Each structure stands twice: as C-alpha cells, then as structure tokens.
Amino acid sequence: MDRRRIVGIGLGALAGAAYGTGPLFFKAYVYPAGVDWIAMLVWRFAFATLVSWIWLLAQPRARAALMKLDRRTVARLLFTGAFFIVNASVYYAAIERIDISLVALIMSIYPALVAVVSLRLGYRFEGKLAWGSLAIVILGTALTVGGINPNTNQGGIILALLSPVAYAVYIVITAWMAGERPGQTADMRSRGKGAEVSPPVAGAIMMTGTWIATLVVGVAAREPLLPTQIPSAAWPGLIGIGVFAAAIAIQSFYASAARIGAAQASLMATVEPIVVIFLGITFLSETFTPIRVVGAAVVLVGVLLAQFATPSESRPVVLEEP
C-alpha cells in the first residue's frame, strides 16, 4: 500500500478519534458547569479558529497558498464552514436530551449516506467487499453502543436523526471543495499533489466560517457568551473540544478525504463510536459489557476489510508523489 494512501487512512482514523472526544468534554466539563450547546459551540470554534490560524501562519507554504486564493474560493470555504453548524447544533442538542450511546448509534449511518451520494458525486465504493465492509462497520457500531433506554426523549431522537444527514451533506461539500469529482479523489485529479486548497488554509478559513455562524446564532439566542459569563469549570472542556474535536478533527478529515475520497474517509472515521464508548467507560463510569467488546472488534474488522476494497486501477495514480 502506497504512503499517501496510508497517510489518508491514518488521517481519517485520527479525525474519528478526535471527534470522539467531543461528547466526553461536553458531558464531563461543559454541560455540568451550566454551559449549554449554543454557548459551547461559539467557544469551541473560537478556540478551533485560533489554533487553525496559528497552524497556518507557522507554515511558509501555507501562507503562500493563502495569498493565492481568490475571493470566490474564500467565500465557498466560509460557506462550507458555516454549514457545519447545522450538524454540530443538532448533534449536541441531541446529546443534551438522550444518551451518548444512542446518538453515536444513529450518527453511525453517515458513512452509508456518504457512500450512496458518492455514487453520483464523488469517488464511489466499488464491489461487494467495499459495501460489505460498510455493513460490517454499521453492525459493529450497533453492538458497541449496547442497549437503548426505552424512556428516551423523542425530540432527542429526531435531532439525532438529523445529524448524520447534515454531516453527510457537509462531507460531500467539503470533499468537493478539496477537489473530489465523480470517479476521482482530489489526489487522483492533482496526480498526487493533494487537495486543491491545502488543509491548513482550508481548515482555517472553514473554521472561521463556522465560528462566525455560531456567533450569530449565539447572539441571536441571547446566550451568555462573554468570558466573564462562562464558569471556570467549563474552560478545560471548551478548550479540549475546540482543539481536539474541532481543529484537529476537521482538518484531519479534509486531508483524508483529499487522499482517499469522502466515502472511504468516512468509513475510517467510524472509529469514533469506539472512542466515545471507551472514554465514557474510563471517565464517566459508563457500563462495560462483553457485547461492546465484540462490537468494537467487528468495527475494526470492517475497517480493515475496507482497505482491500479499493479498485486496483486507481492505485497507480495515487502512487505518484509531488
């Protein structure tokens, strides 16, 4: 397997793991301190934007790429980032109302949605093995999250159902911005040069768009957003969720999708429920059961099988290095 594909796989898994830290930071630090999901999102993306711009400005090549961007591309990146608020809002609003495990289960259908959309708009899954590995991952996720509380809030379920749909749309838009087109990843189209807009630049601008959108929502909702209005106990969670579950997660996923396609990157990111459950067991005293171990193992088997499902004809193109 070539180096760029390995890096793409690793970045997809890193994105999933980083996203998986979000519920822990929110449930353990932010929400108990009295900060709701709207104020959390404003500060989450404030920290993510700050980290992303520091990361961009620290790299001479990224600074040069930023100066070459035209206004139209900047506007599209800002819009893409702003759209992320749809997914983030319904996701964390659902977490306030129902168990993390149920949200993780419902959210796990997004790779299937991305795979279906990619049949027409992106780099599609090919063959029974690819689609079979996706089915295995979804089955493993269902086993990993365990049982569901029968008294679950119905509004929370509706919000949770909206989240994977919104996230799948966001992923497809992001992959398109990176350069993915029907039948080709961004890496294939650029012959090994990666995304059309480099990850540090795209990440910083998209994160800025997300932060602006969350700030507008927060102000409109008359949320207590000033630093003096945020309880001190919430700051570790806000910083953690901004750095790990936003800056690292979003930039890693963008770079992964550019290399291996949105559908494949989404499949790699399905390690997220495993991370969510592991952190919940370790830090939130959630129940540890054998069925969750089996589910985690099934997810990993599905992810590993997916690595043998890439059409061989695409590999020579991806092998080319800049």
N, C-alpha and C positions, 0 to 999 in steps of 0.2 A: 504494500500500500504506500502511495507516494506521501511525501512530507506535508504538502499543502492540504491534502485530504485529512491526514491525521490531525493536523492543527485545527481544521474546521470541525472535526468530530469533538475534539477536546474543548473547543470554544463553546460548542452547543451544550455539552455537558456542564461546563462551567456556568453558562447562563442559567441553566435549570437549577443548579445547586445554589447559585446566588439568589435567584428568585425565591427559592425555598426558605431562605432566612427571613423573608418579609413577615409572614404570619407570626413567627416567634417574636421578633422585635415589637410587632404591634400588640400582640396578646400579652406579652410579658412586661413591657415597659410603657408603651404609649397609651393604650386604651385604659389600663388600670389607673393611670395618672390623671385621667379625666379629659384626654385629648381625643376628639372623635376623628373619623376617617377624612373629613374635609380638611381640617387643620393639619392633620398628619401628611396628607398629600402635598400641601403647599410647602411644608418644611422638608419633606422627603426630596422633592425635586429642586428645592433651593440648594440643598447640600449636593445633590447629584449634579446639578448645573455647575456649581463651583468646582467640584472635583474634575468634571469633564473638561472645563476650560483650562484648568491648571495642567491637566494631562496633555491637552492640545498645545498650549503655549510652550511646554517643555520640549517639544519636538520641532526642530527646524523644518523638516519636510512637511509636517502637518501645518505649520504656519504658512509655508509657501503655497500649499494646496488651498488653504483658506482664502488667501489673497486672489486666487484664480477663479473663485466661484462667481457665477453670475447671479443677479438678483432673482431670477426665476427659480434657480435651483435652491437658493436660500429660502425662498417663500415656500417651496414644496417641502423642504425639510422641516420648516417651522410648522406647517400644517400637519405633517406626519406626526411630529411630536405632540402637537395639540390633540390629535385624535386619540392618543394613548390614554388620555384622561377618561375616556368612555369606559375602557376596560378596567382601569385602576379603580374608578369610582364604584362600579357595580361589584367588583371583586371584594373590596374592603368593606363596603356597605353590607355585603352578604356575610362576611366574617363576623361583623358585629352581631348578627342575628342567629347564625347557625354554626354548627361545629366546623372546625377547620377541616376535619377529615371529609365531611360531605362536600365542602367547597372544593377540596382537592380532587375528589372523585369526579364531580361534574366538570371541573376545569380540564380534566384529562382527555376530554373528547376533542380538544382543539387541534391536536396533530391530524386527526382524521378529517376535520373540516379543511385544514390547510392542504392536505393531500388531495382532496376532491377538487378544491378550487385550482390547485396547481395542474390538474389535468388539462385545463384550458389556458391558464395564465402564467404558468411557471415551469420549473423543471420537475417533471412528474415522476412518481414511483412507477417502476416497470416490473412486471412479472408477479407471480404468486408469492414468491418469497418476501418481496417488499411489503405487499399488502398483508401477508400472514404475520410478519413481524410487528406490524402496526396493531393488528388484532391482539397479538400476544401481550403487547405493552399495555393496551387498554384493559385487558383481563387482569394482568398483574396489578395494575393500579387499583382496580375494584377490590381485589383481595387485600391489598396493602392497607387501605383505609379502614377495613374492618366493618363493623356493624353501624347502622344508622339509627339515630334516636327517633322513635315513632312520633314523638311530640314536636317534631321540627317545625319551625316557623315557616309558613307557606310563602310569605313575602321574601324571606331569605332565599328560598329555593328558586323563586322567579329571578331574583337578582343574580344568583349563582349561574343560572342557565344563560343569562345574557352575556356573562363574562367570556366564555370560550368563543362565542360568536364574534364579539367585539375584538377579542385578541387575535382571532384568525384573520379578520379583515386588516388589522394593524400589521400583522406579519406579512401578509401579501403586499401591502403598500410599501412596507419597509424593504422587502426583497426587490420590488420593482425599482425603488429608489437606488438600491445597490447596483442594479443593472441586470437582474434576472429577467428573462423573457421565455416564452413558450419553448420548451425543449433545451434550454441552456441556462446554466448558472451564470452569475456575473463573472466568475473566474474563467469560464469557458469563453465567454464573449470577449474578454480582455486578454485571452491567451496567457493566463497565469498572473496577471497584474492585479487581480482582486477587484474590489468594488469600484464603481465609477467615482464615488466620493469616499475618501478614506475614512475608516471607522472613527478615528479621533475627531475629525471635522464633523462628520455626520452626527456622531453621538453628541457633541457639544451643542450643535445647533438644534437638533431634535429635542434634547433635554431642555433647552431654553424655551422652545415652543410649548413643551409640557408644563414647565413651571409657570409660564405666563397664563396658560389656560387654567391651571389650578388656582392661581392667584385671583383671577377674575371670578371664578366660582366662589372662592373663599370670601372675597369682599362682598359679592352679591348676597351671600348667605349670612353676612354679618358675623363671621366667625372671629373669635379672639386669636389674632394671628401675631401680634407683637411679641417679641422675645420675653418681655416682662409678664405677658399673659400666659406663657407656657410654663407649666410646673417643672421644676428642676428634675424631677424623677423621670420625665418623659424624654429628656435630651439624649441619653445613651441610645434609646430605641430609635429616635428620629435620625440621629447621625448614622447608626447602623443600617437602617432601612434605606437611607439615601445613598450611602456609599456602596453597600453590597447588593441590595435588592433593586437598585435603580441604575447607578452609574456603571458598575461592573456588569450587571446582568444585561442591560440593554445594549451596551457597546459590544459585549461578547457575542450576543445573538446576531447582531448586524454583521459582524465579521464572519461568523459561522455561516450564515445564510449566503453570503457572497461567495464562499468557497464550495459549499456542498448543496446549496439550494434550500429554500424555505421549508419544504416538506421534510427533508432529511434533518435539518437543524431542529425543527420542531420535535421530531422523534428523539433526537439526542437529549433535548431539554426535558424529556419526561422523567428524568431522574429527580425532578422537583418534588413529586409526592413522597418519594423515599426520604429525601432530606427533611421535608416538613414533618413526617411521622417520626423520624429519628430525633430531630430536635425537640419535638413535642414530648417524646418519651424521656429524653435526657433532662430537659429543663422545665417542662410543665407537668411532669408526673402523669402523662397520659398512659393508657393501658398498653402493655407489651404482650402480644399474643403470638402463638406459633403461626397463625394464618397470615399475619403481617410479614413474618419472615419469608414464608412461601411466596407471598405476593411480590415482595421486593426482589426475590430471586427470579421470578417469572419476568418482571420488568427488565432486569438485566439481561436475561436470555433473549428477549425480544430485541433489545437494543443491539446486542452482539450479532444476532442474526441479520439485522438490517445492514450490517457492514459488508455482507456478502451479496447484497441485493442490487448494488449499483451496476448498471449496464456496462459491460466491458468496453464498449465502443467509446465511452466518454472519458476513460482513464488516460489515454494518450494526450488528450487536450489538457487535462488538469495537470499532467506531469510537467508541463512546460513552466519554467521558472522565469521571473522577470529578468 
